[in-house]
Amino acid sequence: MAGAGVFVFESTSAALKAERALKQAGVPCSVIPTPLDVSSECGIALLLSGRWIEPAVEALEKAGALGHRLIIKDKGKGSKE
């Protein structure tokens, strides 16, 4: 999968729990400010490359990390949820 994925969260604690779960699963991610064009209760988001989206979703489900939305940024295209 090309592009990148941005996970946005309902709360800071949910974002930090998700970051821990991804790191434990070996999924590289970066903590970033929530993009301005995305509505969220939380001011931080997780950014990862497109090839890690499926493993990230699986790791978050396994960890019970709820309260997130995935935004996919395609190269050269807009966002889609």
C-alpha positions as a Markdown table, in Angstrom:
| # | Residue | x | y | z |
|---|---|---|---|---|
| 1 | Met | 0.0 | 0.0 | 0.0 |
| 2 | Ala | 1.5 | 3.4 | -1.0 |
| 3 | Gly | 1.1 | 6.6 | 0.9 |
| 4 | Ala | 0.8 | 6.9 | 4.7 |
| 5 | Gly | -1.7 | 6.3 | 7.4 |
| 6 | Val | -2.7 | 8.6 | 10.2 |
| 7 | Phe | -4.5 | 7.3 | 13.3 |
| 8 | Val | -6.5 | 10.0 | 15.2 |
| 9 | Phe | -7.9 | 9.4 | 18.6 |
| 10 | Glu | -10.7 | 10.5 | 21.0 |
| 11 | Ser | -8.2 | 11.1 | 23.9 |
| 12 | Thr | -4.5 | 11.5 | 24.6 |
| 13 | Ser | -4.6 | 8.4 | 26.8 |
| 14 | Ala | -6.0 | 6.3 | 23.8 |
| 15 | Ala | -3.3 | 7.7 | 21.5 |
| 16 | Leu | -0.5 | 6.8 | 24.0 |
| 17 | Lys | -2.0 | 3.3 | 24.6 |
| 18 | Ala | -2.0 | 2.8 | 20.8 |
| 19 | Glu | 1.6 | 4.0 | 20.5 |
| 20 | Arg | 2.7 | 1.5 | 23.1 |
| 21 | Ala | 0.8 | -1.3 | 21.4 |
| 22 | Leu | 2.3 | -0.5 | 18.0 |
| 23 | Lys | 5.8 | -0.3 | 19.4 |
| 24 | Gln | 5.4 | -3.7 | 21.2 |
| 25 | Ala | 4.2 | -5.2 | 17.9 |
| 26 | Gly | 7.2 | -3.8 | 16.1 |
| 27 | Val | 5.2 | -1.4 | 14.0 |
| 28 | Pro | 7.1 | 1.9 | 13.5 |
| 29 | Cys | 5.1 | 5.0 | 14.0 |
| 30 | Ser | 5.6 | 8.7 | 14.9 |
| 31 | Val | 3.6 | 10.9 | 17.2 |
| 32 | Ile | 2.5 | 14.0 | 15.4 |
| 33 | Pro | 0.1 | 16.9 | 16.0 |
| 34 | Thr | -3.4 | 16.0 | 14.7 |
| 35 | Pro | -3.7 | 17.4 | 11.2 |
| 36 | Leu | -5.7 | 20.6 | 11.1 |
| 37 | Asp | -8.1 | 19.3 | 8.5 |
| 38 | Val | -9.1 | 16.4 | 10.7 |
| 39 | Ser | -11.6 | 16.8 | 13.5 |
| 40 | Ser | -10.5 | 15.0 | 16.7 |
| 41 | Glu | -10.9 | 15.4 | 20.5 |
| 42 | Cys | -7.2 | 14.7 | 20.9 |
| 43 | Gly | -4.3 | 16.9 | 19.8 |
| 44 | Ile | -2.0 | 14.0 | 18.9 |
| 45 | Ala | -2.1 | 11.4 | 16.1 |
| 46 | Leu | 0.1 | 8.6 | 15.0 |
| 47 | Leu | 1.7 | 8.6 | 11.5 |
| 48 | Leu | 3.0 | 5.4 | 9.8 |
| 49 | Ser | 3.9 | 4.4 | 6.3 |
| 50 | Gly | 1.3 | 2.7 | 4.1 |
| 51 | Arg | 3.0 | -0.7 | 4.3 |
| 52 | Trp | 2.4 | -0.8 | 8.1 |
| 53 | Ile | -1.3 | 0.0 | 8.1 |
| 54 | Glu | -2.6 | -3.6 | 8.1 |
| 55 | Pro | -0.2 | -4.7 | 10.8 |
| 56 | Ala | -1.1 | -1.6 | 12.8 |
| 57 | Val | -4.8 | -2.3 | 12.6 |
| 58 | Glu | -4.2 | -5.9 | 13.7 |
| 59 | Ala | -2.0 | -4.8 | 16.6 |
| 60 | Leu | -4.5 | -2.2 | 17.8 |
| 61 | Glu | -7.4 | -4.7 | 17.7 |
| 62 | Lys | -5.3 | -7.3 | 19.6 |
| 63 | Ala | -4.4 | -4.7 | 22.2 |
| 64 | Gly | -8.0 | -3.6 | 22.6 |
| 65 | Ala | -6.9 | 0.0 | 21.7 |
| 66 | Leu | -10.3 | 1.5 | 20.8 |
| 67 | Gly | -11.3 | 5.1 | 20.0 |
| 68 | His | -9.4 | 5.7 | 16.8 |
| 69 | Arg | -10.0 | 6.5 | 13.2 |
| 70 | Leu | -7.6 | 5.8 | 10.3 |
| 71 | Ile | -7.0 | 8.4 | 7.7 |
| 72 | Ile | -5.1 | 7.1 | 4.6 |
| 73 | Lys | -3.1 | 9.7 | 2.6 |
| 74 | Asp | -2.4 | 8.5 | -0.9 |
| 75 | Lys | 0.7 | 9.8 | -2.6 |
| 76 | Gly | -0.4 | 12.7 | -4.9 |
| 77 | Lys | -4.1 | 12.4 | -3.8 |
| 78 | Gly | -6.3 | 13.6 | -1.0 |
| 79 | Ser | -7.3 | 11.8 | 2.2 |
| 80 | Lys | -9.8 | 9.1 | 2.6 |
| 81 | Glu | -11.2 | 7.4 | 5.7 |
